[in-house]
Amino acid sequence: MNEPTRTTVAAFKAPFGQEIELQDATTEDGVSLMRVRIRERSRFTVFDIDPATADDWGRAMRAWAQSTGALTPDGANDD
């Protein structure tokens, strides 16, 4: 099986030096996955998730972020 075609969707730095990259990874047979790449110093964690899991994960993360009070009503960081 060939490597999927990957396009970076977002990349950002998290606290404590982690670098996070989100990629659209589409296989040659048309399956779309979200590849999550987390780099912490020389160590990488990479995994692929399907659209339904990405949606569930995104909703859970947004709900948690909003519950901390650290976001403005439009979803932006207060800092």
Rosetta blueprint (number, residue, H / E / L):
1 M L
2 N L
3 E L
4 P L
5 T E
6 R E
7 T E
8 T E
9 V E
10 A E
11 A E
12 F E
13 K E
14 A L
15 P H
16 F H
17 G H
18 Q L
19 E E
20 I E
21 E E
22 L E
23 Q E
24 D E
25 A E
26 T E
27 T L
28 E L
29 D L
30 G L
31 V L
32 S E
33 L E
34 M E
35 R E
36 V E
37 R E
38 I E
39 R E
40 E E
41 R L
42 S L
43 R E
44 F E
45 T E
46 V E
47 F E
48 D E
49 I E
50 D L
51 P H
52 A H
53 T H
54 A H
55 D H
56 D H
57 W H
58 G H
59 R H
60 A H
61 M H
62 R H
63 A H
64 W H
65 A H
66 Q H
67 S H
68 T L
69 G L
70 A L
71 L E
72 T L
73 P L
74 D L
75 G L
76 A L
77 N E
78 D L
79 D L
